[in-house]
């Protein structure tokens, strides 16, 4: 069994013969679940953790980058996945829920600022063995009010590589 001192999370046990581990990290005034994934029954090593340290040590930074990407994507108009995500939920939520999540119940007035205000980072997925999709930042609206997530992916260099939404 390996124990590693993770920045911001402290000493963390990575039991062997597993391919995933979940660790709670502080972010702003709450916690976000960070999941580490490896291929079949691998053991976590210091070298593998070092490959994803930029994401764990820089959660605030990558949250900001992801939110900027959502804003840029929204500006693409009809081709925007984030706009599609917002419209999908505006059409399905009642007025009280829209007001609670977005700060407005007016479907026509809701925009990217309302979307960003309603989104919460709830999970970060890290795959230290991948260079193409090393990190995924998954956002939800509210807490459990929808099963659709808005996902931002980053490569091993920390560059955003995609934005999509899924159930």
Long-range contacts (C-beta under 8 A, 24 or more apart in sequence): 2-43, 2-44, 2-45, 4-44, 4-46, 4-49, 6-49, 6-56, 7-53, 7-56, 7-57, 8-56, 8-57, 8-59, 9-34, 9-56, 14-43, 14-44, 16-43, 17-41, 17-43, 25-56, 25-59, 25-124, 27-59, 27-60, 27-63, 27-121, 28-60, 32-59, 32-121, 32-122, 32-123, 32-124, 33-122, 33-123, 33-124, 34-59, 34-123, 34-124, 34-126, 35-123, 35-124, 35-125, 35-126, 36-126, 36-128, 37-125, 37-126, 37-127, 38-127, 38-128, 38-129, 39-129, 48-128, 48-129, 49-128, 51-128, 51-134, 51-156, 52-126, 52-128, 52-134, 52-135, 54-158, 55-124, 55-126, 55-134, 55-135, 55-154, 55-158, 56-126, 59-124, 62-124, 62-135, 62-137, 62-154, 62-158, 63-121, 63-137, 65-154, 65-160, 66-121, 66-137, 66-139, 66-152, 66-160, 67-116, 67-119, 69-152, 69-160, 69-163, 70-112, 70-115, 70-116, 70-119, 70-139, 70-150, 70-152, 70-163, 71-112, 71-116, 73-163, 74-111, 74-112, 74-115, 75-112, 81-150, 81-163, 81-164, 81-165, 82-112, 82-115, 82-150, 82-163, 82-165, 83-112, 84-165, 85-115, 85-148, 85-150, 85-165, 86-110, 86-111, 86-112, 86-114, 86-115, 88-148, 88-165, 89-141, 89-146, 89-148, 92-146, 93-145, 97-142, 97-145, 100-142, 101-141, 101-142, 101-145, 118-142, 119-150, 122-149, 130-156, 131-155, 131-156, 132-156, 132-161, 133-161
